[in-house]
Amino acid sequence: MKRSVIFSLLLMMSISFALAETACDLDVSLLNQDPYPAVPGDYVKLVFQVEGLDSPNCNDITFDLTEDYPIKFNPGETGERSFKKIDYIKDYESNLLIPYEVRIHKDALDGANPVEITVQSKSNAPITKTFNIEVEDIKAKFEVYVKDYNYQTNEITFEILNIASIDVEALALEIPKQNSITIKGPNRVIVGDLDSNEYTTADFEAIPSDGEFKINLIYSDTINTRRTAEKTVSFDSSYFTNRKADQTTTGTGTYVFYAIVVLLVGWWIARKFSKKKK
């Protein structure tokens, strides 16, 4: 009797050790985020790593990235990935790399934004973990106005103000072809770097019509990505006609010249008249 009890206990312990030895102990980490930080409204690539697959029981792995703020999948896509068979080699580490490309919500807040994943093997209960995606709004914001227009030279001057909290580099202003403004010469002007809350100007030879036209501001952001911001600019010719600065004025030198001419003519007439008297 005692022998059978001892045998049963030993058998149960052996089974327990065997199960523990072959248990599928899954763990997940966020291996990479590109770009870092992510930009609101843009795509970000995420790579998750699943570890703890060092067991022949680790089959039928299901991994799910939950679609919730601040991430969104493309139409027709989901966050679920299934792996029916995992290559297992005894005494060697096995893992899965699971990539995603998702769009960040355009109103995502700066800083850490949580995303949730769930992973499960056929023989284990699901495991849920939360990871943080770093987000930073690095898109520049501009205000653009027509500062001046010269009807004699057809030169139009734009004033560009960087109202974002970031500096931009290699800024260029481009006026695409459109009916509301005709460009003579190059339609793109390189402005250079523009710090936050600073302004600069750009000049073109152009013939604008009253109304609105589009311009493009092309720049490099803080992660050295070239971006384009489209702006609508208004032009009203009444602001640039009949100005005092445009009116022809008679200078002091002109008055002095005419005065000298009058004096010389008067002196010549007086001299000629005096000679006739003699």
VOPAGU-2260 file (C-alpha; in pm, 1 decimal, decimal comma):
REM VOPAGU-2260
SITE   aa  ch    i         X         Y         Z
SITE  MET   A    0       0,0       0,0       0,0
SITE  LYS   A    1     273,1     238,6     103,4
SITE  ARG   A    2     471,9     150,3    -208,4
SITE  SER   A    3     178,3     231,5    -432,7
SITE  VAL   A    4     123,3     567,5    -262,9
SITE  ILE   A    5     490,0     656,8    -295,8
SITE  PHE   A    6     486,3     545,9    -658,8
SITE  SER   A    7     180,3     762,0    -728,2
SITE  LEU   A    8     341,8    1065,3    -565,3
SITE  LEU   A    9     660,9    1016,6    -765,9
SITE  LEU   A   10     459,1     980,3   -1085,3
SITE  MET   A   11     264,1    1301,4   -1015,8
SITE  MET   A   12     586,5    1489,6    -940,0
SITE  SER   A   13     743,3    1362,9   -1261,9
SITE  ILE   A   14     442,3    1475,8   -1463,1
SITE  SER   A   15     446,5    1814,2   -1291,1
SITE  PHE   A   16     815,3    1863,3   -1365,2
SITE  ALA   A   17     761,5    1755,0   -1725,5
SITE  LEU   A   18     473,4    1998,2   -1768,7
SITE  ALA   A   19     669,8    2277,9   -1606,8
SITE  GLU   A   20     964,6    2198,5   -1828,4
SITE  THR   A   21     755,5    2211,0   -2145,7
SITE  ALA   A   22     522,2    2497,4   -2048,3
SITE  CYS   A   23     466,9    2769,7   -2307,0
SITE  ASP   A   24     571,1    3078,1   -2108,3
SITE  LEU   A   25     506,1    3365,4   -2349,4
SITE  ASP   A   26     637,3    3718,0   -2309,7
SITE  VAL   A   27     605,3    4020,0   -2543,8
SITE  SER   A   28     817,7    4332,2   -2592,7
SITE  LEU   A   29     794,9    4630,0   -2827,2
SITE  LEU   A   30    1120,4    4590,8   -3015,6
SITE  ASN   A   31    1112,1    4892,6   -3245,3
SITE  GLN   A   32     915,7    5206,4   -3337,8
SITE  ASP   A   33     993,6    5392,9   -3659,5
SITE  PRO   A   34     985,0    5688,5   -3672,8
SITE  TYR   A   35    1058,5    5775,7   -3313,1
SITE  PRO   A   36     872,0    5982,7   -3211,7
SITE  ALA   A   37     568,1    5912,4   -3427,1
SITE  VAL   A   38     395,3    6204,6   -3597,3
SITE  PRO   A   39      19,3    6266,6   -3565,0
SITE  GLY   A   40    -159,0    6185,1   -3891,4
SITE  ASP   A   41     136,9    5985,7   -4029,1
SITE  TYR   A   42     222,1    5616,4   -4039,5
SITE  VAL   A   43     445,1    5443,3   -3784,2
SITE  LYS   A   44     608,0    5099,7   -3805,7
SITE  LEU   A   45     591,8    4884,7   -3490,8
SITE  VAL   A   46     777,2    4557,4   -3438,5
SITE  PHE   A   47     675,7    4330,7   -3148,2
SITE  GLN   A   48     882,6    4036,4   -3028,3
SITE  VAL   A   49     721,9    3727,1   -2872,7
SITE  GLU   A   50     957,6    3521,0   -2654,3
SITE  GLY   A   51     916,5    3208,0   -2442,7
SITE  LEU   A   52     856,2    2972,4   -2733,7
SITE  ASP   A   53    1115,3    2721,7   -2611,4
SITE  SER   A   54     868,2    2437,5   -2594,5
SITE  PRO   A   55     705,7    2202,0   -2844,7
SITE  ASN   A   56     371,8    2301,1   -2687,6
SITE  CYS   A   57     404,3    2655,7   -2825,4
SITE  ASN   A   58     187,2    2613,0   -3132,0
SITE  ASP   A   59    -117,5    2793,5   -3265,9
SITE  ILE   A   60       2,8    3133,7   -3142,6
SITE  THR   A   61    -247,5    3416,7   -3185,8
SITE  PHE   A   62    -126,4    3776,7   -3154,8
SITE  ASP   A   63    -363,0    4074,3   -3164,4
SITE  LEU   A   64    -287,7    4447,7   -3165,5
SITE  THR   A   65    -602,2    4628,9   -3054,1
SITE  GLU   A   66    -723,6    4901,8   -3289,7
SITE  ASP   A   67    -794,1    5188,5   -3055,6
SITE  TYR   A   68    -681,5    5548,5   -3005,6
SITE  PRO   A   69    -416,7    5653,0   -3100,9
SITE  ILE   A   70    -370,3    5392,5   -3378,9
SITE  LYS   A   71    -580,5    5305,1   -3681,9
SITE  PHE   A   72    -540,8    5032,0   -3944,7
SITE  ASN   A   73    -588,7    5073,2   -4317,1
SITE  PRO   A   74    -931,8    4971,3   -4449,5
SITE  GLY   A   75    -964,8    4594,2   -4461,5
SITE  GLU   A   76    -675,8    4531,1   -4220,3
SITE  THR   A   77    -691,9    4398,5   -3863,0
SITE  GLY   A   78    -442,6    4360,4   -3582,8
SITE  GLU   A   79    -474,5    3980,7   -3556,7
SITE  ARG   A   80    -185,8    3755,3   -3662,4
SITE  SER   A   81    -193,0    3374,1   -3638,6
SITE  PHE   A   82     103,2    3132,0   -3635,3
SITE  LYS   A   83      -0,4    2765,7   -3658,4
SITE  LYS   A   84     343,5    2607,8   -3638,6
SITE  ILE   A   85     648,5    2739,8   -3457,7
SITE  ASP   A   86     990,9    2594,8   -3534,8
SITE  TYR   A   87    1123,9    2443,9   -3213,2
SITE  ILE   A   88    1485,7    2338,1   -3159,5
SITE  LYS   A   89    1573,3    2200,1   -2820,7
SITE  ASP   A   90    1819,0    2408,5   -2613,8
SITE  TYR   A   91    1790,2    2701,2   -2858,3
SITE  GLU   A   92    1593,1    3019,5   -2805,1
SITE  SER   A   93    1292,3    3074,8   -3030,1
SITE  ASN   A   94    1097,8    3397,4   -3083,9
SITE  LEU   A   95     857,8    3568,2   -3321,8
SITE  LEU   A   96     893,6    3912,7   -3480,0
SITE  ILE   A   97     555,8    4064,9   -3567,9
SITE  PRO   A   98     559,1    4391,1   -3770,0
SITE  TYR   A   99     273,7    4640,0   -3813,4
SITE  GLU   A  100     231,3    4964,5   -4002,6
SITE  VAL   A  101     -46,1    5178,1   -3853,3
SITE  ARG   A  102    -157,2    5538,8   -3876,6
SITE  ILE   A  103    -138,8    5766,6   -3574,4
SITE  HIS   A  104    -452,9    5966,7   -3498,6
SITE  LYS   A  105    -418,0    6324,0   -3622,7
SITE  ASP   A  106    -510,6    6459,5   -3277,7
SITE  ALA   A  107    -281,3    6228,1   -3079,6
SITE  LEU   A  108    -125,6    6401,8   -2781,2
SITE  ASP   A  109     246,3    6461,9   -2742,6
SITE  GLY   A  110     419,5    6207,2   -2521,0
SITE  ALA   A  111     347,4    5844,0   -2437,0
SITE  ASN   A  112      29,7    5697,8   -2588,8
SITE  PRO   A  113     -67,8    5342,5   -2477,1
SITE  VAL   A  114    -148,8    5057,0   -2714,8
SITE  GLU   A  115    -272,2    4712,3   -2606,9
SITE  ILE   A  116    -179,4    4366,6   -2733,6
SITE  THR   A  117    -307,3    4016,2   -2656,2
SITE  VAL   A  118    -108,3    3698,1   -2716,0
SITE  GLN   A  119    -219,7    3339,0   -2663,2
SITE  SER   A  120    -103,6    2985,7   -2739,6
SITE  LYS   A  121    -339,2    2695,7   -2787,3
SITE  SER   A  122    -251,7    2551,2   -2445,8
SITE  ASN   A  123    -242,5    2876,7   -2244,3
SITE  ALA   A  124    -475,2    3152,1   -2131,5
SITE  PRO   A  125    -447,6    3486,8   -2317,2
SITE  ILE   A  126    -194,0    3741,4   -2194,4
SITE  THR   A  127    -266,2    4114,3   -2229,5
SITE  LYS   A  128       4,7    4381,0   -2215,4
SITE  THR   A  129      20,9    4757,0   -2271,6
SITE  PHE   A  130     302,8    4942,3   -2445,0
SITE  ASN   A  131     362,5    5312,0   -2500,7
SITE  ILE   A  132     412,4    5474,8   -2839,8
SITE  GLU   A  133     599,7    5804,5   -2827,1
SITE  VAL   A  134     425,2    6078,3   -3026,0
SITE  GLU   A  135     539,2    6432,3   -3100,1
SITE  ASP   A  136     380,0    6687,1   -3329,8
SITE  ILE   A  137     682,4    6792,5   -3536,0
SITE  LYS   A  138     488,1    6936,6   -3829,1
SITE  ALA   A  139     545,9    7305,5   -3880,6
SITE  LYS   A  140     261,0    7556,5   -3905,6
SITE  PHE   A  141     287,5    7873,3   -4111,2
SITE  GLU   A  142     104,4    8195,9   -4174,6
SITE  VAL   A  143     165,1    8353,1   -4516,7
SITE  TYR   A  144      63,8    8700,9   -4634,0
SITE  VAL   A  145     125,2    8924,5   -4934,0
SITE  LYS   A  146     347,4    9194,7   -4791,8
SITE  ASP   A  147     385,6    9404,2   -5107,1
SITE  TYR   A  148     318,2    9416,1   -5479,4
SITE  ASN   A  149     489,5    9653,5   -5720,9
SITE  TYR   A  150     288,3    9715,7   -6039,9
SITE  GLN   A  151     591,2    9867,7   -6216,6
SITE  THR   A  152     814,6    9562,2   -6171,2
SITE  ASN   A  153     542,6    9296,5   -6108,2
SITE  GLU   A  154     738,1    9192,5   -5797,9
SITE  ILE   A  155     527,7    9028,6   -5526,9
SITE  THR   A  156     669,3    8985,6   -5175,2
SITE  PHE   A  157     541,5    8719,3   -4936,6
SITE  GLU   A  158     586,6    8729,0   -4560,7
SITE  ILE   A  159     616,7    8381,7   -4399,3
SITE  LEU   A  160     576,6    8332,8   -4023,4
SITE  ASN   A  161     663,9    8005,1   -3848,3
SITE  ILE   A  162     397,4    7974,9   -3574,6
SITE  ALA   A  163     494,6    7619,2   -3468,2
SITE  SER   A  164     699,6    7535,7   -3158,7
SITE  ILE   A  165     971,1    7375,0   -3373,3
SITE  ASP   A  166    1239,9    7515,1   -3601,4
SITE  VAL   A  167    1245,4    7418,1   -3969,2
SITE  GLU   A  168    1535,3    7379,0   -4207,6
SITE  ALA   A  169    1582,7    7419,7   -4583,6
SITE  LEU   A  170    1250,7    7600,4   -4628,8
SITE  ALA   A  171    1142,4    7667,8   -4986,9
SITE  LEU   A  172     831,7    7846,2   -5115,0
SITE  GLU   A  173     669,0    7718,1   -5432,3
SITE  ILE   A  174     380,8    7861,2   -5635,2
SITE  PRO   A  175     223,7    7586,9   -5849,9
SITE  LYS   A  176      72,5    7672,2   -6189,8
SITE  GLN   A  177    -284,2    7803,8   -6153,3
SITE  ASN   A  178    -523,1    8052,0   -6313,3
SITE  SER   A  179    -524,7    8304,4   -6028,2
SITE  ILE   A  180    -153,7    8391,9   -6051,8
SITE  THR   A  181      95,4    8385,8   -6338,7
SITE  ILE   A  182     461,9    8339,9   -6250,4
SITE  LYS   A  183     739,5    8487,3   -6464,5
SITE  GLY   A  184    1071,5    8315,3   -6397,9
SITE  PRO   A  185    1128,9    8044,2   -6133,6
SITE  ASN   A  186     822,4    7934,9   -5936,8
SITE  ARG   A  187    1026,2    7812,5   -5636,8
SITE  VAL   A  188    1242,5    8023,4   -5405,5
SITE  ILE   A  189    1473,7    7878,2   -5140,5
SITE  VAL   A  190    1432,8    8069,7   -4816,2
SITE  GLY   A  191    1660,0    7873,2   -4578,7
SITE  ASP   A  192    1619,1    7788,7   -4209,6
SITE  LEU   A  193    1336,5    7947,3   -4010,7
SITE  ASP   A  194    1318,2    7933,0   -3631,6
SITE  SER   A  195     998,6    7906,5   -3430,8
SITE  ASN   A  196     806,3    8236,8   -3404,7
SITE  GLU   A  197    1033,7    8401,9   -3661,7
SITE  TYR   A  198     945,6    8533,2   -4007,8
SITE  THR   A  199    1113,3    8576,9   -4343,4
SITE  THR   A  200    1020,8    8700,4   -4692,9
SITE  ALA   A  201    1028,9    8562,9   -5046,6
SITE  ASP   A  202    1001,3    8754,1   -5376,4
SITE  PHE   A  203     861,4    8645,1   -5713,2
SITE  GLU   A  204     789,4    8814,7   -6044,5
SITE  ALA   A  205     421,0    8748,0   -6090,2
SITE  ILE   A  206      88,4    8880,4   -6214,1
SITE  PRO   A  207    -178,1    8794,1   -5955,3
SITE  SER   A  208    -553,6    8831,0   -5987,0
SITE  ASP   A  209    -782,1    8945,9   -5708,5
SITE  GLY   A  210    -884,7    8647,3   -5500,2
SITE  GLU   A  211    -704,7    8342,4   -5361,2
SITE  PHE   A  212    -422,9    8119,1   -5483,2
SITE  LYS   A  213    -228,3    7822,5   -5345,8
SITE  ILE   A  214     134,3    7808,1   -5237,7
SITE  ASN   A  215     346,3    7520,0   -5105,2
SITE  LEU   A  216     595,0    7545,3   -4820,6
SITE  ILE   A  217     853,1    7265,8   -4840,5
SITE  TYR   A  218    1079,8    7209,2   -4539,6
SITE  SER   A  219    1281,9    6957,8   -4334,6
SITE  ASP   A  220    1150,6    6877,8   -3984,8
SITE  THR   A  221    1341,6    6781,9   -3669,2
SITE  ILE   A  222    1383,3    6418,6   -3785,2
SITE  ASN   A  223    1513,0    6539,1   -4124,7
SITE  THR   A  224    1200,2    6437,5   -4317,3
SITE  ARG   A  225    1096,0    6660,2   -4608,7
SITE  ARG   A  226     738,5    6778,3   -4568,8
SITE  THR   A  227     503,3    7002,9   -4765,7
SITE  ALA   A  228     245,9    7238,8   -4617,1
SITE  GLU   A  229     -12,8    7389,2   -4852,6
SITE  LYS   A  230    -144,9    7736,8   -4775,8
SITE  THR   A  231    -408,9    7959,8   -4935,7
SITE  VAL   A  232    -308,5    8322,4   -4982,3
SITE  SER   A  233    -544,8    8613,6   -5051,7
SITE  PHE   A  234    -461,7    8900,7   -5284,8
SITE  ASP   A  235    -652,7    9230,7   -5302,3
SITE  SER   A  236    -512,0    9480,6   -5553,7
SITE  SER   A  237    -679,6    9776,6   -5380,7
SITE  TYR   A  238    -419,2    9754,0   -5101,8
SITE  PHE   A  239    -135,6    9811,8   -5349,4
SITE  THR   A  240    -268,9   10088,4   -5577,6
SITE  ASN   A  241    -288,4   10467,4   -5537,4
SITE  ARG   A  242     -44,8   10460,2   -5249,6
SITE  LYS   A  243     154,7   10769,8   -5157,2
SITE  ALA   A  244     476,1   10575,8   -5205,9
SITE  ASP   A  245     372,2   10493,0   -5563,3
SITE  GLN   A  246     288,3   10849,6   -5663,9
SITE  THR   A  247     544,7   11056,1   -5857,9
SITE  THR   A  248     655,3   11351,0   -5644,4
SITE  THR   A  249     865,6   11652,7   -5738,0
SITE  GLY   A  250    1182,7   11661,1   -5531,8
SITE  THR   A  251    1362,8   11964,6   -5386,6
SITE  GLY   A  252    1639,7   11932,2   -5644,0
SITE  THR   A  253    1388,8   11981,2   -5925,1
SITE  TYR   A  254    1263,9   12306,2   -5769,9
SITE  VAL   A  255    1621,6   12434,9   -5728,9
SITE  PHE   A  256    1701,0   12351,3   -6091,2
SITE  TYR   A  257    1400,7   12543,3   -6223,1
SITE  ALA   A  258    1478,2   12838,1   -5995,2
SITE  ILE   A  259    1835,1   12858,1   -6129,6
SITE  VAL   A  260    1707,1   12840,0   -6487,5
SITE  VAL   A  261    1462,7   13126,6   -6420,4
SITE  LEU   A  262    1735,0   13336,9   -6259,6
SITE  LEU   A  263    1974,9   13276,3   -6548,7
SITE  VAL   A  264    1708,8   13363,0   -6806,3
SITE  GLY   A  265    1620,7   13679,5   -6612,3
SITE  TRP   A  266    1987,7   13776,3   -6581,8
SITE  TRP   A  267    2038,8   13720,2   -6956,7
SITE  ILE   A  268    1731,5   13930,6   -7047,7
SITE  ALA   A  269    1834,7   14210,8   -6810,8
SITE  ARG   A  270    2188,0   14215,9   -6947,8
SITE  LYS   A  271    2068,1   14223,7   -7307,7
SITE  PHE   A  272    1826,7   14506,7   -7228,8
SITE  SER   A  273    2098,7   14714,2   -7060,5
SITE  LYS   A  274    2327,9   14674,0   -7362,7
SITE  LYS   A  275    2056,1   14805,3   -7595,4
SITE  LYS   A  276    2019,6   15118,0   -7380,3
SITE  LYS   A  277    2387,0   15196,1   -7416,4
